[in-house]
Amino acid sequence: MNPSDHGFNPAFNMAAIKQVINDAVERVRAPSPMRLRDLIRQIRAARTAAEERAVINKECAYIRSTFREEDSLWRCRNIAKLLYIHMLGDLNSTTQFVVGLALCTLGAIASPEMSRDLAGEVERLMKSPNAYVRKKAALCAYRIILKVPELMEIFLPATRSLLSEKNHGVLITGVSLITEMCENSVDTLQHFKKLVPNLLRHLKNLILAGYSPEHDVSGISDPFLQVKILRLLRILGKNDVEASEAMNDILAQVATNTETSKNVGNTILYETVLSIMDIRSESGLRVLAINILGRFLVNNDKNIRYVALNTLLKTVHVDTSAVQRHRTTILECLKDPDVSIRRRALELSFALINSGNIRTMMKELLNFLERADPEFKEMASSRIVLAAEKHAPNIKWHLDTLLSVLVAAGNYVRDDVVSCTIQLLVANPSQQEYMVPQLWSALESDTADRQPLTQVATWCIGEFGDLLLTTSGLKAVIQAYLLATKLETDKTGYLGRIQQYWQELYPQMTMSSQRISDQVRVIRSRKFLSEVETENIKIVVSERLGMVQIENEEQPTEPFLERSMAIEAAPPEEEDKDIDKLVESLLSQHVIYEGIPLDVRPILSKIPYSFKSRLTVNRVNEALSRIIVDYPEMTVEAVCHWAYVAASVIIIELGLEKQGKKKNKNHTKLPRWQRRLENKIASLRASIGVITSYIRNPVGTSTKVAEIIDIAVPNDGNINSVCAEKIWKYQGLAAELKSLYKLNKVTVRGIVISSNGLIPVSTVEATDRLGLPTHVIKEAQKAVLLNTARIVSEAEVLAVYQRLLFSPQNTPITKQYALTSLTKLSTRFPTETSKIRELIESFGSHVQMELQQRGVEYGQLFGKFSHLRTALLERMPPLEIQKNNGNTGQNGSHELDSEEDLIDSNSSLRNTFPQIHDKMSEVSGLDSSYDIISDKKPPADIKVSNDTTLSLQNNNNNILNAINSVNDYLTDPPIPLVQPQESTVYEKDGLRIDFALQKVPDSPNTTIVNVTAYNTTSTPFTEFVFQAAVPRTFQLQLMPPSGTVIAENGVVTQVLRITTPNKCSLRMRIRVSYNCGGATVTDQAEINNFPSETWQ
């Protein structure tokens, strides 16, 4: 098939391609058209008008020819020249609109060259008698100045005359032109400050002017011109007291007379506020401006609220106290649905924080952090941590805040917050007992999205795990006592059996008898009182709190005990009663479950009233003491359960003894239950939610009332709804009690305390009605906040750790924290060592290399190195945070980044000790890692410690020896130092520095250098600073000097401590700086020949 059949002719197509290429080449070779700058240059070079017209006509003819050819390559140049040529004529047109169009075009597209060429024409038109032309010329001049600022001098005379115009259009453009000039030139700003009275007059006329249809906008006369004038006044009055004083009255008039019902008025007020805050206005005027912004914050328009927040953020440092008045409104903006408003409100909230409002502000910010979007959490948590560190009122509050941030921000917390929290807790032992239960409570919940919190909690529990059990256990003993002192029994043998059952159920809960005995002594001191002070018995047990710990510093009186312990002791002749039946009745009827069954209610209602409480209390104390002595290994949890069961038994027993009004002591026959106590003991719960207690009138009248008490600690903080729920929940039970016992009144009282310690009014009223002491509710709140009522077992802790270690949501770093913590707990939880070892060794074959390494390493501590485990895993000393002070300190050491920081390479001053000759060969033979005079820059060759205490190594050994020896409570006597060797190392311009070297006998690698600086002149040296640096193989510590001023013929001393671990030859650079007679003197020197005794 022929190629021509496809329409392809090779000869023809090649010819066409060649033609196209040739045409393109020709166009490129053709001369390019004249540029606009060249045309302007030729027109300026013309000597006559005829020559100028000839140049223009020739260029116009060329442009027309290019348009015929449709050449698009240079069309942009031709159009620019055409516009320029015709614009020259249009600027001189007799029609104002043609002139205005030319000026608008010039301002929009003029190049810098065109602007320079036509600036004179524009300046001429600014003086035109036509207001329209003057307006357009001023606007064109404004555009020209934006492109070529140096041309503003041409327009200065004409611009000043624009302010005397009555036409608002000319005034607006004139004010805009002056504003741009003042922003670009300081000299122009000073020139136009003379026009402040003219501007104020125009502004006052606008305010006082009546209705003008031409300029009225929503009832305001020409708001555009007002805004322009206010903006210019702000620039002219900045840092000018005289101009600001002239503006105060008119700005106050604008701020008070402007209508704010429309956005037009808000715009003027906004500019007024900016002007007031930028100039040096009066304090009252600034308060007025900030109050205007405060009104903006409650505006329905989101844009106005945003503008107000943004402006307050800029002005908060001008008048902080005035902004603080609107703190509540600003915090409300944190709840705004608009994300930009929340962001500005958050930034402004942090700017308002100070030491006086830190508690209130931080509470709101933490609430915001809890519900904030992820984009806010990182920034908000970081700023909260910084604010807490700067303004924390006390350590406890600081720790609470850090914990709240860890909980609320989750994984968005910065890494340094973890170390900061740990360091703060370790450095404050008094807060450890408080914080450990808090961290444990947080760790029990799901922490998959709170890895930093998990890391802090595991570290602290591993370090202070013994406090977790001790704190809860000691409070449990106190709770058991408080409950037991309400009741009395002589049936110690039976009660001992109850304790034995519980000890078998909870063998892992152990506590030394010494610890319990200590608590008994505290209990006998009568410092702990029952949380219920009433005319009759009330047993109050909470599902969350248990029995609340109450501390009373005052010694309770006997009448108080008689009123509170209103139970009659069992008669001696009734000791042969079948107590087992009563216990079985109690357990089978689930008295300690939620609710009180009907079969048991008649028994509870028969509790008598008596004043024989002194005997009751004494017998209970004796019984409790005997139980603790007879069973020294009883567990803490067993004490609580024993006390509760004993109390319930006595209630039933005493109720049966006094049943009815019969004088005989016959007992009500109870049904026989076959299930024994040991079969039901596992179903006992030490805490219940509902407690019904019967109250009889203390004066013995026939009025009968009962109260149903329910204690709750809601986690969500919704205490009001919980209170209402309690009342609604027990209405049925209240009706049954009233009908069954013929009571006059049954009241439901909800004792509700939020988990964050908030107490509602209803709780206060309920405690008052129950006759509780005034301190009870405060102590209950304290118990809630401290979380001291809960018993934590070792098994519970290990269960949580097992969940953390095997949870796929936890990061490897968090699991490393948990493994380390678990290893430490092996010395805190001795009864669970085998379980801990099993968990740790399971990580010996983990797929994660780091976790496998930790598992293998820690596993060795349970094997052949088990004898070292206790010593290795003891508590760490307080952590030290090294702070880099940079160059801010007057005296002290600095870490040098370069050799030039202390001494330059040209320094030739060498001061040596007199007994050692100066050998420059030693300097040339220095190791390359620390060339003391070279120009090289070893980044870390010279290091100086920033420690501010003189702590010798042997002193540390003395402290350890004191800890290991129980009889050694005092530190060793001071270590004698050898006789110092004094030498002059520097002397110049009246300043002499002597070194006195002292070796520490028990620390051969340590040298103490006593530096003495002498002023041998009659002029005092002020701002004296001595600095030193040594190679990186040494350690240097500079102590604070005795002063920074050396009086005439005076001295200043300072101590240096140098450690030479490798026994290398010592070298040192020193630098001195001081002020003498108003002149600053700085000098530096090198000391490279210390006595060999200082480093050998």
Secondary structure, 3 states (H helix, E strand, C coil): CCHHHHCCCHHHHHHHHHHHHHHHHHHHHCCCCCCHHHHHHHHHHCCCHHHHHHHHHHHHHHHHHHHHHCCCCCHHHHHHHHHHHHHHHHCCCCCHHHHHHHHHHHHHHCCHHHHHHHHHHHHHHCCCCCHHHHHHHHHHHHHHHHHCHHHHHHHHHHHHHHCCCCCHHHHHHHHHHHHHHHHHCHHHHHHHHHHHHHHHHHHHHHHHCCCCCCCEECCEECHHHHHHHHHHHHHHHCCCHHHHHHHHHHHHHHHHHCCCCCHHHHHHHHHHHHHHHHCCCCHHHHHHHHHHHHHHHCCCCHHHHHHHHHHHHHHCCCCHHHHHCCHHHHHHHHHCCCHHHHHHHHHHHHHHCCCCCHHHHHHHHHHHHHHCCHHHHHHHHHHHHHHHHHHCCCHHHHHHHHHHHHHHHHHHCCHHHHHHHHHHHHCCHHHHHHHHHHHHHHHHCCCCCCHHHHHHHHHHHHHHHHHHHHHHHHHHHHHHHHHHCCCCCCCHHHHHHHHHHHHHHCCCCCCCHHHHHHHHHHHHCCCECCCCCCCCCCCCCCCCCCCCCCECCCCCCHHHHHHHCCCCCCCHHHCCCCHHHHHHHHHHCCCCCCCCCCCCHHHHCCCCCCCCHHHHHHHHHHHHHHHHHHCCCCCHHHHHHHHHHHHHHHHHHHHHHCCCCCCCCCCCCCCCCCCCHHHHHHHCCCCCCEEEEEEECCCCCCCEEEEEEEEECCCCCCHHHHHHHHHHHCHHHHHHHHHHCCCCEEEEEEEECCCCCCCCHHHHHHHHHCCCCHHHHHHHHHHHHHCCCCCCCHHHHHHHHHHHHCCCCCCHHHHHHHHHHHHHHHHHCHHHHHHHHHHHHHHHHCCCHHHHHHHHHHHHCCCCCHHHHHHHCCCCCCCCCCCCCCCCCCCCCCCCCCHHHCCCCCCCCECCCCCCCCCHHHHHCCCHHHCCCCCCCCCCCECCECCCCCCCHHHHHHHHHHHHCCCCCCCCCCCCCCCCEEEEEEEECCEEEEEEEEEECCEEEEEEEEEEEEECCCCCEEEEEEEEECECCCEEEECCCCCCCECCCCEEEEEEEEECCCCCCCCEEEEEEEEECCEEEEEEEEECCCCHHHCC
